[in-house]
């Protein structure tokens, strides 16, 4: 783990497994806006098959944890109080991309619906819980840079793309 300061970090290790860029909140790090994490049933199997490169673009952009919830409204990221956080989200996305590039990674597993990491579906910017088609700032940047992106919703495809004979998901 490489601390950037007491609240911001990214981590990766060098092992002889393919690398996978992941939203840190999916693997036990309490970096979401409400200081929580979101684990999913295949996380242990994925950790055994890949060298994980854990990032939180929002923290890398300088946002604290906890923080106000944020959503994308048109092309801007705003929090529930109306503060424009676009600059921090873009900076964090760029820093997280630099971490991915430094590790040689080109595949990502990102948190669903997040204004940073959401892929194909995000909240509509009204803080009403309404989902719309779209992707978060970091997911957009990764896609533009040729990354293959998965989410917990599409993780089955990742598992089948990386099936190792004799190794079954937990």
N, C-alpha and C positions, 0 to 999 in steps of 0.2 A: 504494500500500500504506500502511495506517495502523497503525503498531506500537502495541500497548498496553503491552508491555514487551518485553524481548529474546526471549521465547519465545512470545508470544501476539500474534496479529494477525488482521486481516481485510482484504480488499482489494476494491475495485471501482473502475471507471472510468466516466466518462460518455461514451457514444458513442450514435449513433443506431441502436442495435440493441435488441431486447428483452432485458431482464435475466433472468438465470438464477442462482438461488442454488445453490451447489454445495459439496459436501464438499471441502475444500481438498486432502485426500489423494488425490483422484481426478485432480488437475491438477498433480502434481509436488511438492507440499509434503510434506515428511517429518514429518508431525504425528501419525501413527498411534502406538498404544501402543508399538510396537517401533521407532519412529523410521524408518518406511518410508513409501512412498506406493504407490498402486495405480493405474497408468495403464490406460486401455482404448483399443481401436482407433479409436473415433470421437471421441476428445478433441480432436484438431486441428480437425476439421470443426465441432464444437460451439463451440470458441473463436472460430472465424471468424463464426459465425452469431449469437452471443449476447454481451452484456456480462456477464462472469462476476462474481458476488459470492461470493468464496471465504471460507468460514468453517470453523473447527474448534471446535465447541461444547465439546469436552473441554478444549481450551486456554483458551477464553473463560471456562470455569468455574474456571480456576486450576490445572488438573492439569498436571504437567510432562510433557515428552517427553524420553526414554522414560519409560514408566510400566508398572506391572503390568497384565496383561490384566484386563478387567472384563466382567461379564455381568449380565443382569437375572435376579434370583431373586425370584419372586413380584412384588412391586412395588418392590423395592429394587435398587440397582446396587451390586454388591460386586466387589472385585478377588479375584484368585486366593489372596490371603492372608486373605480374610474381612473386609477393611476396607470399611465402608459409605461409598460415594462418591456416594450419591444426591443430596446437597445440591449438590455440585460439578456434577453432570450437569444438574440442574434449572437452576442459575444459568447455566451455559453455554448451555443451550437458550434461556433467556429473553434472554440477551445476543445470541445469534445471530439470534433472531427480531427483536430491535430493529434489528439491522443490515439485515435483509431489508426491514423496514418502511421504514426510512430511504431505501432505494434504490427503493421502490415495487414490489418484486418479489413475485410470487404463485406462481411455479413453481420447483420445486427438483429437483436431481439429486443423490441422496444415496448414500453408500456402503452396499452390501449388508451385512446381518447385524450391523452395529455396534450396541452398546448405546445409542449416541446417534442415529445416522442410519439404522439398519436399518429397512426398510419391508416389512411383511408376513412377514418371517422373521428371527429372531434366535436366538442360542444360548440354551440352556435354563437356564443358571446353575450347571451342574455342572462346567464346564470339561472336558467329555468330548468336545466337538465335535458334540454333538447339537443339531440345529436344530429349532425349534418355530415355530408361527404366532405372530406378534406384531410389534411395532414398537418402535424405540428411543425414548428420552425426547424427543429433538429432533423426530423424525418424528411422534410423537404430537402434539406441540405445534403443528407446522406444519399437520397435518391438521385439528386442532381450530380453527385459524385460517383455514381455507379454501384452503390451498395445494394445488396439483396437484403430486404427487410422482412422480418417476421414479427408477430405479436403473440401474446398468450392465446389469442383466438385462433391464430394460424400456426401454432407451434407444432401441430401434427405434421405439417409439410416439412418443417425443419428436421423433425425426428426421422422422417422417412428419407430425406435427402442425405442424412448422415448415419444411416443404419450401419452398425458394426456387427458382423456375424457373431452370434453367441452372446450378444449383449442386448438385453431387453430393457425398455423403460421401466422404472420403478413403479 
